[in-house]
Amino acid sequence: MTAPAATPTTEHLLREYRRVRADTERLAAPLSPEDQILQSMPDASPVKWHRAHTTWFFEAFVLKQFDPDYRPFDERFNFLYNSYYEAMGARHPRPQRGLLSRPSVEEVGRYRGHVDGAMEKLISRDAGNRQSELSTLIVLGCHHEQQHQELLLTDVLHHLSCNPIKPAYIEREPDEPAQAAPAKFVEFQGGLVETGFEGEGFFYDNEGPRHKTYLQPFAIADRAVTNGEWLEFMRDGGYEDVTLWLSDGWYKCGEEGWRAPLYWEEREGEWHSMTLGGLHPVNPAAPVAHVSYYEADAFARWAGKRLPLEAEWEVAAAGLPVKGNTVGTGALRPLPAQPNGVQLHQMFGDVWEWTASPYQPYPGFRAVPGAVGEYNGKFMVNQFVLRGGSCATPEGHIRPTYRNFFYPHQRWQFSGLRLAHDLER
């Protein structure tokens, strides 16, 4: 977590706090209480838990620290809704969050109202005046809640995919099938480049410090890999060819029985995919989603290419408008690339793009002291970096320097890929 360059005004903080909190409730609104208690796997969490945990964050890190008059809604919630902050005490086991039928959905709503009332009073009284530490934590809490808004959607998709009737989160018509134009490759000369956040505004601590990196000349595809291209990989035996796979990936592929991306199923000879709009035929022109790092790497080998380094991706994205198919479009699914007046399409939104870079600290990185320092630093091992955001990412949440990270076997996120290759020197 890093402080904003300037302390936001009281009005701005209050407006942003209200907007983010309302967005969470808007995303939860289509879901019944039964929907909100589901936990379909250990990596996913119930919607009710997301709503409570993001509230706990403000209670634990802001209200209890800065408001001597605050009285907790229920002291037991510190155990129930702490996620992974060891410094904040013991917590309920993550794989068992779905067993928490109580507190009820209605009580979690009252918890949110209790904390919101106290937060609005605190913001109005103190946050925009002198206490930059307080303002910084509130801004961090809003961005933290936006991360959970994306997780809420991806977790809901997994929950609903386990239901044999394939219910929709939102009803929508199937896409018209289309074919994408062949990908083109945009060349970059590499050399000594600088990556990492600089400038004003919020950024996570893992996006810095700004530092120098040397890149060989490279080229990167002008769009994400499509479902149609993935179907070619499948028809060519990509899931059966051991020569394409990393050893751990080949083991995982066999152990899990992978033969297509997550949520794909074949019905009467046609591939369908479970989406937030229900089960629909796969659109060949849309970006492939819900593939692991192992699958992305195998596809790249099959295509005679590779995954880009995260520094290559960031150099390619630098200067591009940070807009695309994110939550604000209302699509809630990856869409085919559209001409946007620049050489590279879909750099932001649609699907998170796997890179070939392990998630490690940048040179000079230091986690901030205290419990908040557990936010990013302790996860910098055994995971890979993804860039660019997805169709489930909230508006205004991503930047060219934003580093997402997941384990190489994980597939339930809107994760896809973009190809790269080396240039002759």
C-alpha positions as CSV (number, residue, x, y, z in Angstrom):
1,M,0.0,0.0,0.0
2,T,1.3,3.4,-0.9
3,A,0.0,6.8,0.0
4,P,-1.7,9.1,-2.5
5,A,0.6,11.9,-3.7
6,A,-1.8,14.4,-2.2
7,T,-4.3,14.1,0.6
8,P,-7.8,13.9,-0.9
9,T,-10.4,16.3,0.1
10,T,-13.2,15.3,2.5
11,E,-15.8,15.6,-0.2
12,H,-13.8,13.4,-2.6
13,L,-13.1,10.7,0.0
14,L,-16.8,10.6,1.1
15,R,-18.0,10.4,-2.5
16,E,-15.5,7.6,-3.4
17,Y,-16.3,5.7,-0.2
18,R,-20.0,5.8,-0.9
19,R,-19.6,4.9,-4.5
20,V,-17.5,1.8,-3.9
21,R,-19.6,0.5,-1.1
22,A,-22.8,1.0,-3.2
23,D,-21.1,-0.8,-6.1
24,T,-20.6,-3.9,-4.0
25,E,-24.3,-3.9,-3.0
26,R,-25.3,-3.4,-6.6
27,L,-23.3,-6.5,-7.6
28,A,-24.8,-8.6,-4.8
29,A,-28.4,-7.4,-5.6
30,P,-29.3,-10.1,-8.2
31,L,-28.3,-12.8,-5.7
32,S,-30.6,-14.6,-3.3
33,P,-29.6,-15.3,0.3
34,E,-29.1,-18.9,-0.8
35,D,-26.7,-17.7,-3.6
36,Q,-24.8,-15.6,-1.1
37,I,-23.7,-18.4,1.2
38,L,-22.3,-20.8,-1.5
39,Q,-18.6,-21.7,-1.4
40,S,-17.9,-24.1,-4.3
41,M,-14.2,-24.6,-3.7
42,P,-11.5,-23.4,-1.2
43,D,-10.2,-20.7,-3.6
44,A,-13.6,-19.0,-3.8
45,S,-15.6,-17.3,-1.1
46,P,-19.3,-16.7,-0.5
47,V,-20.7,-13.4,-1.6
48,K,-21.9,-12.8,2.0
49,W,-18.3,-13.2,3.2
50,H,-16.9,-10.7,0.6
51,R,-19.5,-8.2,1.8
52,A,-18.6,-8.8,5.4
53,H,-14.8,-9.0,4.9
54,T,-14.6,-5.7,3.1
55,T,-16.6,-4.1,5.9
56,W,-14.3,-5.7,8.5
57,F,-11.3,-4.1,6.7
58,F,-12.6,-0.6,7.4
59,E,-13.6,-1.6,10.9
60,A,-10.3,-3.2,11.8
61,F,-7.8,-0.9,10.0
62,V,-9.6,2.5,10.2
63,L,-12.4,2.8,12.8
64,K,-10.6,0.9,15.6
65,Q,-7.4,2.8,15.0
66,F,-8.7,6.3,14.4
67,D,-12.1,6.6,16.2
68,P,-11.9,6.3,20.0
69,D,-15.7,6.4,20.2
70,Y,-16.3,3.6,17.8
71,R,-18.1,0.5,19.2
72,P,-17.8,-2.7,17.1
73,F,-20.9,-4.2,15.7
74,D,-19.9,-7.7,17.0
75,E,-16.5,-8.5,18.4
76,R,-16.8,-12.1,17.1
77,F,-16.6,-10.8,13.5
78,N,-12.9,-10.1,13.8
79,F,-12.4,-13.9,13.9
80,L,-15.0,-14.7,11.2
81,Y,-14.0,-12.1,8.6
82,N,-10.3,-11.6,8.9
83,S,-8.8,-13.1,5.7
84,Y,-5.0,-13.6,6.0
85,Y,-3.7,-10.9,8.4
86,E,-1.7,-12.8,11.0
87,A,-1.1,-9.6,12.9
88,M,-4.8,-9.1,13.4
89,G,-5.3,-12.4,15.2
90,A,-6.8,-15.8,14.6
91,R,-9.4,-16.4,11.9
92,H,-11.9,-18.8,10.6
93,P,-10.4,-21.3,8.1
94,R,-10.7,-20.2,4.5
95,P,-12.0,-23.5,3.1
96,Q,-14.9,-23.4,5.7
97,R,-16.3,-20.0,4.9
98,G,-19.3,-21.6,3.2
99,L,-20.3,-23.2,6.6
100,L,-21.1,-19.8,8.1
101,S,-24.8,-19.8,7.6
102,R,-24.9,-17.4,10.5
103,P,-24.6,-14.4,10.7
104,S,-27.3,-14.2,8.1
105,V,-27.2,-12.2,4.9
106,E,-29.6,-9.7,6.6
107,E,-27.2,-9.3,9.6
108,V,-24.3,-8.8,7.3
109,G,-26.3,-6.0,5.7
110,R,-26.8,-4.4,9.1
111,Y,-23.0,-4.8,9.8
112,R,-22.3,-2.9,6.6
113,G,-24.7,-0.1,7.6
114,H,-23.2,0.1,11.1
115,V,-19.7,0.5,9.7
116,D,-20.8,2.9,6.9
117,G,-22.4,5.2,9.4
118,A,-19.3,5.4,11.5
119,M,-17.0,5.7,8.5
120,E,-19.0,8.6,7.1
121,K,-18.8,10.5,10.4
122,L,-15.1,9.9,10.7
123,I,-14.4,11.0,7.1
124,S,-16.5,14.1,7.5
125,R,-14.7,15.0,10.7
126,D,-11.1,14.1,10.1
127,A,-10.1,12.4,6.9
128,G,-9.8,15.4,4.6
129,N,-8.0,17.7,7.0
130,R,-4.7,16.7,8.5
131,Q,-4.5,13.0,8.9
132,S,-2.8,11.7,5.7
133,E,-2.4,8.2,7.2
134,L,-6.1,8.0,7.8
135,S,-6.8,9.2,4.2
136,T,-4.4,6.7,2.8
137,L,-6.0,3.8,4.6
138,I,-9.5,4.8,3.5
139,V,-8.3,5.0,-0.2
140,L,-6.6,1.6,0.3
141,G,-9.8,0.2,1.7
142,C,-11.8,1.3,-1.3
143,H,-9.3,-0.3,-3.7
144,H,-9.3,-3.4,-1.6
145,E,-13.1,-3.5,-1.9
146,Q,-12.9,-3.2,-5.6
147,Q,-10.6,-6.2,-5.7
148,H,-13.3,-8.1,-3.8
149,Q,-15.9,-6.9,-6.2
150,E,-14.0,-8.7,-9.0
151,L,-13.6,-11.8,-6.8
152,L,-17.3,-11.7,-6.0
153,L,-18.2,-12.0,-9.7
154,T,-15.6,-14.7,-10.5
155,D,-16.6,-16.7,-7.4
156,V,-20.3,-16.4,-8.3
157,L,-19.5,-17.7,-11.8
158,H,-17.8,-20.8,-10.2
159,H,-20.6,-21.3,-7.8
160,L,-23.3,-21.2,-10.5
161,S,-21.2,-23.4,-12.9
162,C,-21.5,-26.2,-10.3
163,N,-25.3,-26.2,-10.6
164,P,-26.5,-28.7,-13.3
165,I,-29.3,-26.3,-14.5
166,K,-26.6,-23.6,-15.3
167,P,-28.5,-20.6,-13.9
168,A,-27.5,-17.1,-15.0
169,Y,-26.3,-14.3,-12.7
170,I,-27.8,-11.9,-15.3
171,E,-29.9,-13.0,-18.3
172,R,-28.5,-12.3,-21.7
173,E,-28.8,-13.5,-25.3
174,P,-26.0,-15.6,-26.8
175,D,-23.4,-13.7,-28.8
176,E,-23.5,-13.8,-32.6
177,P,-20.6,-16.1,-33.6
178,A,-17.9,-14.4,-35.5
179,Q,-14.3,-15.0,-36.7
180,A,-11.4,-12.7,-35.6
181,A,-8.9,-11.3,-38.0
182,P,-5.4,-12.9,-37.8
183,A,-3.3,-11.4,-35.0
184,K,-0.6,-8.9,-36.0
185,F,2.6,-8.4,-34.1
186,V,3.8,-4.9,-33.0
187,E,7.6,-4.6,-32.7
188,F,9.5,-3.0,-29.9
189,Q,13.3,-2.4,-29.8
190,G,13.8,-3.1,-26.1
191,G,16.9,-1.8,-24.5
192,L,17.2,-0.3,-21.1
193,V,13.6,0.6,-20.0
194,E,12.0,1.8,-16.8
195,T,9.0,0.1,-15.4
196,G,7.0,0.5,-12.2
197,F,4.6,3.2,-11.0
198,E,5.5,6.9,-11.1
199,G,3.4,10.0,-10.9
200,E,0.4,10.9,-8.7
201,G,-2.4,8.9,-7.4
202,F,-2.9,5.6,-5.7
203,F,-0.8,2.5,-6.4
204,Y,-0.1,-0.7,-4.6
205,D,3.3,-1.2,-3.0
206,N,4.1,-4.1,-5.3
207,E,4.0,-1.7,-8.3
208,G,7.2,0.0,-7.2
209,P,9.8,1.1,-6.9
210,R,10.3,2.4,-10.4
211,H,13.4,0.6,-11.7
212,K,15.5,-0.1,-14.8
213,T,15.2,-3.3,-16.8
214,Y,17.0,-4.5,-19.9
215,L,14.8,-6.0,-22.7
216,Q,15.9,-7.7,-25.9
217,P,14.0,-6.6,-29.0
218,F,10.5,-8.2,-29.0
219,A,7.1,-8.2,-30.7
220,I,3.8,-8.6,-29.0
221,A,0.4,-9.6,-30.5
222,D,-2.1,-6.8,-31.2
223,R,-4.9,-8.8,-29.4
224,A,-5.6,-11.6,-27.0
225,V,-5.7,-15.2,-28.1
226,T,-9.2,-16.1,-29.2
227,N,-11.5,-19.1,-28.5
228,G,-11.2,-20.0,-32.2
229,E,-7.5,-20.3,-31.9
230,W,-7.9,-22.3,-28.8
231,L,-10.2,-24.7,-30.6
232,E,-7.5,-25.2,-33.2
233,F,-5.0,-26.0,-30.3
234,M,-7.5,-28.5,-28.9
235,R,-8.2,-30.2,-32.3
236,D,-4.5,-30.5,-32.9
237,G,-4.1,-32.5,-29.7
238,G,-2.7,-29.7,-27.6
239,Y,-3.9,-31.2,-24.4
240,E,-2.4,-34.6,-25.3
241,D,1.0,-33.5,-26.5
242,V,3.5,-33.9,-23.6
243,T,6.2,-32.0,-25.5
244,L,4.2,-28.7,-25.2
245,W,3.9,-28.8,-21.4
246,L,5.9,-27.9,-18.4
247,S,6.3,-31.0,-16.1
248,D,4.1,-29.6,-13.3
249,G,1.6,-28.5,-15.9
250,W,1.5,-31.9,-17.6
251,Y,0.9,-33.6,-14.2
252,K,-1.9,-31.1,-13.3
253,C,-3.5,-31.5,-16.7
254,G,-3.7,-35.3,-16.2
255,E,-4.7,-35.1,-12.6
256,E,-7.5,-32.7,-13.3
257,G,-8.5,-34.2,-16.6
258,W,-8.2,-30.9,-18.5
259,R,-9.2,-31.1,-22.2
260,A,-10.6,-27.6,-22.6
261,P,-10.7,-24.3,-20.7
262,L,-12.6,-24.2,-17.4
263,Y,-16.4,-23.9,-17.9
264,W,-16.3,-25.4,-21.4
265,E,-18.4,-28.4,-22.1
266,E,-19.3,-30.1,-25.4
267,R,-23.0,-30.6,-26.2
268,E,-24.1,-32.3,-29.4
269,G,-20.7,-31.7,-31.0
270,E,-20.6,-27.9,-30.2
271,W,-18.6,-26.3,-27.4
272,H,-20.4,-24.2,-24.9
273,S,-19.1,-22.1,-22.0
274,M,-20.6,-21.2,-18.7
275,T,-20.8,-17.4,-18.3
276,L,-22.4,-15.0,-15.9
277,G,-25.2,-15.0,-18.5
278,G,-25.6,-18.7,-18.3
279,L,-24.4,-21.5,-20.6
280,H,-23.8,-20.3,-24.2
281,P,-22.1,-21.4,-27.4
282,V,-18.4,-20.4,-27.5
283,N,-17.8,-17.4,-29.6
284,P,-14.7,-18.0,-31.8
285,A,-13.9,-14.3,-32.0
286,A,-13.9,-13.6,-28.3
287,P,-10.8,-14.0,-26.1
288,V,-10.3,-17.3,-24.5
289,A,-10.7,-17.1,-20.7
290,H,-10.3,-19.3,-17.6
291,V,-7.1,-21.0,-18.6
292,S,-4.2,-21.6,-16.3
293,Y,-0.6,-20.4,-16.7
294,Y,0.3,-24.0,-17.6
295,E,-2.3,-24.0,-20.5
296,A,-1.3,-20.6,-21.7
297,D,2.4,-21.6,-21.8
298,A,1.6,-24.8,-23.7
299,F,-0.5,-22.9,-26.2
300,A,2.3,-20.4,-26.8
301,R,4.7,-23.3,-27.5
302,W,2.2,-24.9,-29.8
303,A,1.9,-21.5,-31.7
304,G,5.7,-21.2,-32.0
305,K,5.6,-18.1,-29.7
306,R,6.0,-17.4,-26.0
307,L,4.3,-15.4,-23.3
308,P,5.5,-11.8,-22.8
309,L,7.5,-10.8,-19.8
310,E,5.6,-8.4,-17.6
311,A,8.1,-5.7,-18.4
312,E,7.5,-6.2,-22.1
313,W,3.7,-6.0,-21.5
314,E,4.1,-2.8,-19.5
315,V,6.3,-1.2,-22.1
316,A,3.8,-2.1,-24.8
317,A,0.9,-0.7,-22.7
318,A,2.6,2.6,-21.7
319,G,0.8,5.6,-23.1
320,L,-2.3,3.7,-24.2
321,P,-5.7,4.8,-23.0
322,V,-6.7,2.9,-19.9
323,K,-10.1,1.8,-21.1
324,G,-11.7,-1.3,-22.3
325,N,-14.3,-4.0,-21.6
326,T,-14.4,-3.8,-17.8
327,V,-17.5,-3.9,-15.5
328,G,-18.7,-0.6,-16.6
329,T,-19.6,-1.9,-20.1
330,G,-22.1,-4.3,-18.5
331,A,-21.0,-7.1,-20.7
332,L,-19.5,-9.2,-17.9
333,R,-17.9,-11.5,-20.5
334,P,-14.8,-11.1,-22.8
335,L,-15.8,-9.5,-26.2
336,P,-14.1,-9.7,-29.6
337,A,-11.4,-7.1,-30.3
338,Q,-12.7,-3.9,-31.8
339,P,-10.7,-1.2,-33.7
340,N,-9.7,1.5,-31.2
341,G,-7.4,3.8,-33.1
342,V,-4.2,2.3,-31.7
343,Q,-2.0,-0.6,-32.7
344,L,-2.7,-2.8,-29.6
345,H,-6.2,-3.9,-28.7
346,Q,-7.6,-5.3,-25.5
347,M,-4.7,-4.3,-23.3
348,F,-7.1,-3.3,-20.7
349,G,-10.2,-5.3,-19.8
350,D,-11.7,-8.5,-21.3
351,V,-9.2,-11.0,-19.8
352,W,-6.2,-10.8,-17.4
353,E,-3.2,-11.8,-19.5
354,W,-0.7,-14.3,-18.1
355,T,3.0,-13.2,-18.4
356,A,6.1,-15.3,-18.2
357,S,7.2,-13.4,-15.1
358,P,7.2,-14.9,-11.6
359,Y,5.6,-12.7,-9.0
360,Q,8.6,-11.3,-7.2
361,P,9.5,-8.0,-5.5
362,Y,11.0,-5.2,-7.6
363,P,14.6,-4.1,-6.7
364,G,14.4,-2.0,-3.6
365,F,10.9,-3.2,-2.6
366,R,10.1,-2.9,1.1
367,A,6.7,-3.9,2.6
368,V,5.2,-1.2,4.9
369,P,5.4,-2.1,8.6
370,G,2.5,-3.5,10.5
371,A,-0.5,-5.7,9.5
372,V,-1.2,-3.7,6.3
373,G,2.3,-4.8,5.1
374,E,0.9,-8.3,4.7
375,Y,-1.2,-7.1,1.8
376,N,1.2,-8.0,-1.0
377,G,4.7,-8.8,0.1
378,K,4.2,-12.2,1.7
379,F,2.7,-13.6,-1.5
380,M,5.8,-13.0,-3.6
381,V,6.7,-16.6,-4.3
382,N,5.4,-19.5,-6.5
383,Q,2.9,-17.3,-8.4
384,F,2.9,-15.6,-11.9
385,V,2.0,-12.1,-12.8
386,L,-1.0,-11.2,-14.9
387,R,-1.6,-7.8,-16.5
388,G,-4.4,-5.7,-17.9
389,G,-7.7,-6.4,-16.0
390,S,-10.7,-8.2,-17.2
391,C,-14.4,-7.9,-17.9
392,A,-15.0,-8.3,-14.1
393,T,-12.6,-5.5,-13.1
394,P,-14.2,-2.4,-11.7
395,E,-13.9,0.9,-13.5
396,G,-10.9,3.0,-12.6
397,H,-9.2,0.2,-10.8
398,I,-6.3,-0.7,-13.1
399,R,-3.2,0.9,-14.5
400,P,-0.4,-0.1,-16.9
401,T,1.7,-0.9,-13.8
402,Y,-1.0,-3.0,-12.0
403,R,0.3,-6.4,-11.1
404,N,-2.2,-9.2,-10.5
405,F,-0.9,-12.6,-9.4
406,F,-2.1,-16.2,-9.2
407,Y,-0.8,-19.7,-8.9
408,P,0.0,-21.3,-12.2
409,H,-2.7,-24.0,-11.9
410,Q,-5.6,-21.6,-11.1
411,R,-8.3,-21.2,-13.8
412,W,-11.4,-19.6,-12.2
413,Q,-10.4,-16.0,-12.9
414,F,-11.0,-14.4,-16.3
415,S,-7.4,-15.3,-17.3
416,G,-6.3,-15.4,-20.9
417,L,-3.1,-14.7,-22.8
418,R,-1.4,-12.6,-25.5
419,L,1.5,-14.0,-27.5
420,A,5.0,-12.5,-28.0
421,H,8.2,-13.5,-29.7
422,D,11.8,-12.4,-30.0
423,L,13.1,-10.3,-32.8
424,E,16.3,-11.0,-34.7
425,R,19.0,-8.8,-33.3
